[in-house]
Amino acid sequence: MKVRIVRMRQRGRRVPEARVRADPGQIGELITELVAGGRESVLIARLRPLSAPLAADLLPPLYAPTIVRIAPLALCLRGFEVHGDGAERASTIQEWLCSSTD
């Protein structure tokens, strides 16, 4: 699904609404996939480039996304972003405002 995504949180904290509205976001292909993780599979949302679907994601993946709001031309997903590696690895809450580009 071709969408424009604006990240609504920074380091887990809500970004002011005026900044969200002014943010041009990233345009790409929104996909979800199940990824094996230990004993369970984890649902992940990804934003892939339109021109090169196998290229690196445009945004960090959103783990365990849920739909928070649905409007006629947009929806909001909430999940977790993972930052860092090894002992520095941490996750923070993130929300994506996904709007249609068509």
C-alpha positions as CSV (number, residue, x, y, z in Angstrom):
1,M,0.0,0.0,0.0
2,K,1.5,3.3,-1.1
3,V,1.5,5.8,1.9
4,R,3.1,8.8,3.4
5,I,4.2,8.2,7.0
6,V,5.0,10.7,9.6
7,R,6.5,9.6,12.9
8,M,4.5,11.0,15.8
9,R,7.0,10.3,18.6
10,Q,10.6,11.1,19.2
11,R,12.4,8.9,21.8
12,G,9.0,7.7,22.9
13,R,7.6,11.2,23.5
14,R,4.8,12.7,21.5
15,V,5.8,15.3,18.9
16,P,3.8,18.5,19.0
17,E,0.8,18.4,16.5
18,A,2.1,21.4,14.6
19,R,5.4,19.6,13.9
20,V,3.5,16.5,12.8
21,R,1.4,18.5,10.3
22,A,4.5,20.3,9.0
23,D,6.5,17.1,8.6
24,P,6.7,16.0,4.9
25,G,7.2,12.4,6.1
26,Q,8.4,9.5,4.0
27,I,6.6,8.1,1.0
28,G,6.8,4.4,0.4
29,E,5.2,1.0,0.4
30,L,3.7,0.0,3.7
31,I,4.0,-3.8,4.3
32,T,3.5,-6.0,7.3
33,E,5.2,-9.4,7.9
34,L,5.5,-12.0,10.6
35,V,9.0,-12.6,11.8
36,A,10.1,-15.6,13.9
37,G,11.3,-14.4,17.3
38,G,12.1,-17.1,19.9
39,R,8.9,-19.1,20.7
40,E,6.6,-16.7,19.0
41,S,6.3,-14.8,15.7
42,V,6.2,-11.0,15.9
43,L,4.2,-8.8,13.5
44,I,6.4,-6.0,12.0
45,A,5.3,-3.0,9.9
46,R,7.9,-1.7,7.4
47,L,8.1,1.2,5.0
48,R,9.9,0.2,1.8
49,P,11.1,2.5,-1.0
50,L,8.7,2.5,-4.0
51,S,11.5,2.3,-6.6
52,A,13.5,-0.5,-4.9
53,P,11.3,-2.7,-2.8
54,L,14.3,-4.9,-1.7
55,A,16.4,-1.9,-0.6
56,A,16.7,-0.9,3.1
57,D,13.6,0.3,4.9
58,L,12.9,4.1,4.9
59,L,12.1,4.1,8.6
60,P,13.0,1.8,11.5
61,P,10.6,-1.2,11.6
62,L,7.5,-0.9,13.9
63,Y,7.2,-4.0,16.1
64,A,3.8,-5.3,17.2
65,P,1.8,-2.5,15.4
66,T,-1.8,-1.9,16.3
67,I,-4.3,0.4,14.7
68,V,-5.1,3.2,17.0
69,R,-7.3,5.4,14.8
70,I,-8.8,5.2,11.4
71,A,-10.1,8.2,9.4
72,P,-11.3,8.4,5.8
73,L,-7.8,9.2,4.4
74,A,-5.4,8.1,7.1
75,L,-4.8,5.7,10.0
76,C,-2.5,5.7,13.0
77,L,-0.4,2.7,13.9
78,R,1.2,2.3,17.3
79,G,4.1,-0.1,18.1
80,F,7.7,-0.2,19.2
81,E,10.9,0.9,17.6
82,V,14.2,-0.8,18.6
83,H,17.3,1.3,18.9
84,G,21.0,0.4,19.4
85,D,22.8,-3.0,19.6
86,G,23.9,-5.4,22.3
87,A,23.8,-4.0,25.8
88,E,22.7,-0.6,24.4
89,R,19.6,-2.1,22.7
90,A,16.3,-0.5,23.9
91,S,12.8,-0.1,22.6
92,T,10.5,3.0,22.6
93,I,6.9,3.5,21.7
94,Q,6.3,4.9,18.3
95,E,3.2,6.0,16.3
96,W,3.0,6.3,12.5
97,L,0.5,8.6,10.9
98,C,-0.2,6.8,7.6
99,S,-2.0,8.8,4.9
100,S,-3.0,7.9,1.4
101,T,-0.9,9.3,-1.4
102,D,-3.4,8.5,-4.2
